Each structure stands twice: as structure tokens, then as C-alpha cells.
């Protein structure tokens, strides 16, 4: 496909702009003014629409392909959720902050308030802030809350404990807040080594950051004991909500000892995911951390019965995002929860776990399975068997692209050699999973019979085999297709 600049024809127009009524920028410094007209492509509207539409048809998406990206919960996003978000589109985000503005948007404030209440109930927290705009943003917000809690108590805390199977954002978020990281290895049973954890805990640990189930798709049977040990050192338990889809309605993180939790609405609650956004990472906290929550907060005024906006709190960590977060994403999550209800959300988790275990049982004879116990929402295989023939996990991924499937996550978690992490989610049918299983088996058999054939894959895509090492080290910017 031609680049959009290559399609440009001098004099062709797609839009006619009105004469500018903005005064000449005579007061701007000369070094900020253009010396010549911007070199923009010249196309008709139809040319431009066809260009970007054809580009979009080359993308993988949940709407077009099975997307078993492990740890990301790429579930289908029902179109009714988009319709719900559109209902609020005319509301300007500044309305609530104008004098008397809260009276004009009780419905929008009510949605945000109720969403926080529902998320608190699902996670076992006491209050939720909806401000964070993504999971990693939620992590940093949560760790700022942890730091504020210890500062208010006069605690001298230096470390944050994370398992070696954690998401990379966990130690990064803790380090950004100023903590040093203590990494605990994974035991042979697939979870953070309990004995090594006990040895590492001390009075200078501020928090323990965990994903449960972890990135191996396994639920830690010692989680309550871990929380009790952490609390005995006045350390807080932080829950990375990336894998909440596995236990939603079954286990509440707050009930097993977690004090802070972030929830990925774009993973668990049916809102769009991928392409860099949009995301949303609300953070829930136990009662002891409520005083430090970001401002502004939506509170219920018992006297008037109305929702009001609280902006003044000297203990608050301050604003972490504009307004109350990514509003449109939250409308979709709210609609998702209302439509499914309590029993529906429980069924989501049950089906997600069933689908992952079905995938595990069907493929365990073809790929190595480092941890064979019953998994939760995702299963981690290893291509080490195929590696013996010279075929890597990345080669399996390229094979799948040729077959019309988005590859699973490969090489994560880092503790599994040649990892292939598959998360089918609850929205995929048995027929879809069977077709994918068939292609995975085909890949395993071809790796035995003709391993050299993988070197050129993919061969059916507009872009063929890339030098990924060079691409990572020698980055250039490409825009507009």
C-alpha cells in the first residue's frame, strides 16, 4: 500500500476551511513562526477515507480475530457499551466544577459514585477513586497512597517486595515513588517462595505487590498467610488487578488481606483494550487509606441527599488525572456490570477459567507445561520442546499470524523459558477455541517435520519477517501509514 504522502496530488482538496478570523500572530517570536507552508498531503476526502479504511483492514482486533493475548484479557467489547457512552457525550467535563454545576450533572456524578461503590464491593475495598487512567497509572497512584500512609504514621519504610513473576510495571511503579525493590523467586509449585518471603520481610518493607492469580495463571494458596506476615511488619498489601477476571465474584482481594487494589476496567469490565488506550485503572483502598485518596472526590451529602464534589483535603496525595478519570471508559464498565448483574459477573469468571483449562488439557501433549496444576484464566506453555528443533516461541507466533490469529503473549513471564501465555477469555466459543487448538497442534507438528519453514513466516501479511532486535534498537518514527 502506498504511503499517504505518496498518494498526494498537488491542488487536490478534501476540505475547504473558512477564512481565518484570528488576528495575525504579530506578537509571536519569529523563531516560533513557520518560514514556509507545512508539507501536508493533498487528497480528496474519499482518497483519505479509503486509505485509512484499508489500513484498518490489515489490523488484528477482537472484532476480526481471536486474540488470546495472555495477561491482557482481550475480551469482546459489546457495542451496546459504546451506545451507553454516547449518551453522555454532550456533557462538558467542566460542568460539575462551575458554581452550582453539580446540580446540573447529578446523573453523571451518580454513575461515577455508583461505579465506585460496585468496584469497592467486588474487590472488598471501602472506597474507590476513578481518577487513574490505566493500570500502571493505578499502580503509581496506589503506591503514592502507600507512601502517604506510612509518612502520616511516621514509619521509616524503604522497600517494596515483589515476586519475580510480577508485571514489570510493579517494581517500576514502586521505584518511581522512591522505594527499593526486593524480588522473591518463584518456588517449584509456581508461586512466590513462601520461606524466602518470610526471610525477606522486615520492618522497613512498605508494601508487598502481588498479582493473584499470578502471571502463571495460578492462585496462591498461601495468600492469606502472606498478608498476615506483611501486616505484622506494618506493611501494606497491594493487589495488581490485571487478573481479576479469573476471580471476580468468587474471591474479593480485600477479604484475603489486600489493602490497596487497582482494577483494569479495560481488561475485566468489557471496555476497549489495545492500541495504547483508552484505559482506566480505578484504585480501591481500605478504610485506613481513605484520607489520602486523590482529590476531587464525589461524596454523598446526607443533608441535601445530593452528590457533592470535595476538593479540599490536606492529607490527599493530590490530583492524579483531570476530573474523575477516563469518563467514557467508565460508562462502558458501569453498563457492563449493570447488564450482567451479580450472577452474570460470577459466570464470566467461571467461563474464563473453564476455557483456559480446556486449552491447557488439549495442548499439553504438544507443548511443554511447566506448571501442570489446574490454572485459572490463563495457561502458560513453553516452546522448549520445539526449541530442540530450532523453533522458538516467536516462530510459533509468526506461524499463527499466517493462519489469521493474533499470537498469544510470548517470552512472558520471564521465568518460563520460551513462554507462550494463552488467555482465551470467557467470550470465545468452544468452536473458536477448537479451531485455534487445531492450528497450535499444526504448528507443533510442522516444527517436528519442517522446522526450517518457520524462518520466513509470516508470508501472507503485508509486512513479512522483521528484524525485531534491530527494530527495538534503531527506532524511527513513521506516521500516517
N, C-alpha and C positions, 0 to 999 in steps of 0.2 A: 504494500500500500504506500502511495506517495505521502510524504510529509505535507502538512497543511501549507507550509510556505511554498512547496513545490507546485501546489495547485493554484497559487496566486496568479491573477491576471490583472495587469495594470488597468485601473479605471473601473473595475467591477466592484459593485457595492451590494451589501446585504442590509444596510440600514441608512436612513437619512436623518442626521442629527439636526435639531433646531439650532438657529443662530444663538451663540452663547450670550447670556445676559450677565455674565460675571465680568466685573471690571478687569482691565489689563493688569497683570501682576507686576506693575512698575516698581513696587517696593521690595520685591524678592531679590536676593543677591544674584548676581549674574551667573555665578558658578552653579546655581540650582536650576537655571533655565536651560531648556534644550537648545542646542545650536542648529539642529535640523529635525525634521519631522520623524516621528517614530516609524521604524520599518515594520509595519504590521501587514499581515497577509490580506489581500484584496480578493474577496469571494462573495458570491451570492449567498443568501440565506440557505437556499436549497443545497448548494455545494457543501456548506459547512455542516448542515444537519446530516447529510449522507455520510460525510467524513467521520463524524463522531459516533453516529449510529453504527457504522461498520466497524469502527474500533471497539465499541461496546460488545459487539457480537463475538469478538475474539477473547473476551474475558471469561474466566470461571466465576460463577456466582452460585449461591444457594438456589436461585431461581432457575438456573440452567443445568447444574451438575451436582452430583453427590459430592459433598465437601467434608470428608472425615478428618478434618484438621484437629489433632489431639490437643487437649488443654484449652481449646478456644471455643468449644460448644457452638458450632456453626449451625444452629437450628434454623428451620424455616421461619420467616417473618410474615405472619398473616397480613394480607392487605387491609383488613379491617382496622388494624392498628394505625396505618397511615391515615385512614379516613378520620379516625378519632383525633389524631394530632392536628389535622387540618382545621378542626372545629375551633381551635384556639389561635390559629394563625393571625387573625386581626388584632389580637391583644398586644399592645406595645409593652415591652418588659419594664419600662419605667413607670407604668401606670400606678402600681402599688406604692411607689415611693413619693408620689405627688401628695400635696395636702388633701386629705380625705380620699386618697386614691384606693386605700384598702377596701373601702366600702364598695368601690366600683368593680372589684375583681375578687369577690368572696368565693366565686366558683373556682377560679384558678388557684387561689390560695388553699381552698378546701381540698382540691385534688392533691396538691403537694403535701399538705398536712396528713391527709388520709394515706397517701403513699408511704410517708414516713412511718405512720402507725402500723401499716401492714408489714413493711420491711422489718420493723422492730419485733413484731410478733413472730415472723418467720425465722428470724435469726436469734431470738431470745435476748434482744437488747432492750434498753429502756428508752432511748431516743435516737433519732437518725437525722443527720444533716445530708441534704441532697446536693450540696454545692460541688463536690469533686466531679471532674469532667471525664474521668477514665479510671481504670483500675489502679494504675501506677500513681495517678494523682490522688486517689483514695488512700493508697498506702502511705504516701508522704503526709497527707492530712492526718491519718491515724497515728503516725509516728510523731508528728508535731504535738498531738494530743497527749501521747505518752510522755514526751519531754516536759510539757506544761504541767502534767500531773505530778511528776517527780520534783520539778522545780518548786511547785507550791508546797510540797511536803518537806522540802529541804533535803531531799535524797541526793546523794552523790553517785550517779549512775554513769557507767562508761561503755557497757557492752550491750549488744543485741545478739541473741542466739538464733541461728537459722540452720535447718538441715541442709545437707549437700544436694538434696534433690529439689530444693526450692526454686521458684521462679527467680530469674536473675534480678528482677525488679525489687525483690525483698531486701537483699543486702544493699542494693543501690539506694533504695528509699531510706533505709536506716542510716547509711553513711551520709546521705545528703543532710540529715537532721543533726549529724555530728557524732554518731555512735561508731564504735569499732565493732567488727563482726567476729563472732565465734561460730565456726562452722562445725556441725556434728555429722559424722559419716553415717551412711545407711547400713543398718545391720542386715545379715543374710535373710531375715524374714521380711525385708522390704520397707521398713520404716526407720525413722531416726533411732539410732542405737541408744536404748534407754540407760544403760550403765554408763556410757560415755557422756550422756547428757547430765546424769547425776554428778559426775566428776567435774563437769564444766561449770555447773551452776554455782554462783557466789553472790554476795551482797552488792556487787557492782553491776549486775545484769539488770537492765531496764525493762527488757521485754523478750519474749520468745515468739518469733514469727513462724507460723505454720500454715500449710495448706492441708486440709483434711476433708476428703481423701487427698492423698498426696499426688505428685506428678507421675507416679507409677500406677495410679488408679486404685490404690489400696487405702482402706480406712484403718487408722492407727488404733489398735486395741488398747493402747496404754495412754490414750489422750487425757483421760481424767487424772491419772496419776501424774502425768507431765504437768498439767495445770496446777495441781496441788503443790508440787515441788516448786514451781515458779512462784506461786503466791507466798510460799513460806519464806522466800527471799525478797518479798515485796516487789516482785517483777510482774509485769502485766502480760497477758496472753493476747497476741494479735492473730486474727484469723483472715487469711487470704481467701476471699470468696470466689476465686476462679472456678472452683469445682463444686459450688453449691448445688448445681443441677443434679448431682448424684444423691443428695440427702434432703433436698427441700421437702418439708412436710414430714420427714422421718426423724431427723435429729436437728435440734437447734444448737448452734455453736455456743450460745450463752449458757445452755444447760450443762455443758461438759467443761466449763471453766474459762471460756474466752471472754475478754473484757472489751475488745475493740474488733470490729469486723468491717471490711469493705465488701460491697456487693457489686458485681459487674452486671448491670442491667442489660448490657448488650450481649451477655452470654446466657444468663439464666432466664431472663424475662422477655424473650421474644422480640427484642428491638434490633435494628441492623447492626452488623458487625463486619469489620474488614475495611480495607481501603483507607486506613488511618482515621476512621471515625464514621459517624458520630458515636461517642461512647458516653457512659455515665457510671460513676463509681461511688454512690452514696456510702457514708460511713455511719455505722451504728456503734453506740457505746453503752456501757453500764452506768448506773446512776452516779458513781464517783467521778466520772469524766464529763458529765453534762455541763458543769460550769465552764469548761474550756472550749466548748463547741464553737465553730465559726459563726460570725455574725454576717448578715442578719438572720434571725430565727423567726419562724412563724409560731406564734403562741395563741392559745385559746383564752380569750378574756371571759372569765366566769361571770362578771357583772353584766356586760353587754351581750354575751353569747356570741360575739363576733370574733373572727380571726384578726389578730393584730401583728404588726411587724416590730420585733425587738431589735434595736440597733446598738444599744449601749450595754456593754458588759466588760469590765476591766480585766477579767480573767480570761477572756476569749483569746484564742490564737489569732483572731482577725479574719478578714475575708480571704477565702482561698479561690474564689471564682466570682464572676459577675452574677449579680442577682441570686437566684437559687439553684443554679446549675443548668444543665442542658435540658431545657423545658420540654421540647418536642419528644425527646427520647423517653422522658419520664411519663408523659401522657401515654405513650405506647405501652410501657411496662405496667402502668396502672390499669389500662384497658385489658391487657393480657391477664392480670391477676383477677380482675372482676369477672371476666368471661369464664375463666376456668374454675374459679372458686377453690375452696379448701381441698375438696376431693380431687379436683382436676389437677392441682399442683402436685399432690401426692402421686397421682398416676403418672405425671411427667417423669418424676424421679424413678419410679418403678420401671417404666418402659425404657428409660435411658440405660439403666443398669442391666436390664434383660437383653437389650440389643448389643451392648458391649460384651457380655458374657457369651452370647450366641456367636459373635465374631471370633472370640477367643477360642471357643471349642472347635469351630470349623477350620481355623487356620493353624492351630498349634502343632499339627503334624507336618507342616510345610515350612514354618519359620520357628526359630528358637524362641522359647518363652522363659525369660529369666526368672520370673516370679509366677508360679503356676496356680496360686490360690485364687479363689473367686475374686474377681475385680469389681469395681464399682462402675462408673460411667465411661471409662476408657480402659484400653488394654495396650500394654507396651510389649511389642515383639522386638527381636533382634535379627538383623540380616547376617549374623556371623556365619551361619551355615552357607549362605550364598557367597560370603566373602572368601570362603575356601576355594571358590571357583573364579574369584576375581571380580565378583559383582558386589557393589556397595549398596547401602541403603539409598543413596542418591540416585543410583541407576534404577532401582525399583521405582522410585518416584518419577523418573523420566519415562519409564515404561507405562506407568499409569496415565500420564499426561497424553500419551499417544492413544490410549484407549478411551479417552474422554472423561477421565476422573481427575478431580483435584487430588494431589498426593496427600497422604497423612503427614503429620509432623515427623521429620527425620532428625536424628542426632540430638534429640532431647527426650527425656532428661539425659544430661551428660554422663551420668553414672552408668548408663547402659550402652555398651559398645554397639555401634551400627543400629541405634534405636529407630524403631518405627512405631509411633504412637497413634493409635486409631480411636477416634471418638465418633461413633455413628449418630449420636443424639437420639431422642425419642421420636423425632418427626419422620424418620425413614422407615419405609415398609420392609417387610421380610423379602419381598421380590427385589427391591433395590439392593439390599444387603447381599442377597444371594448372587446377584449379578456381579457385585464388587468382589465378593469372595471368590467367584469363578475366575476373575481377572487376576487376583492375587495368586491363586494357585497356578494359573498360566505363567505368571512371572517366575514363580519358584521353579517350575518345570523347565522353562526356557533357560534359566540360569544354569541348570544342570546340563542341558543339551547343547546350548549355543551361547555361552557367556560373552563371547566377543561381540555379539549383535547389540549389546546394550550401549556400547561406546558412542554410537551416533544418535541415540534417542534423546529427545523426540524428533521424529522425522515428518510428522503430519502437521506440525504447528507453523505459524508464520515466522516464528523465531525458533531456530533449532538449537543445538547444544551450545551452551555458553561456557566461557572460561570464567567460572564463578569466583575463583580466587583473584583473578585479575580485576573482575568487576567490583569486588569488595575493596580492593586496594587502590584502584585507579578510577575513582568515581568522576563521572562527568554529568552535567545537567542536560536533560532532554525534555523539551516541553512541546505541548500541542501536537502530540502524536508523531 
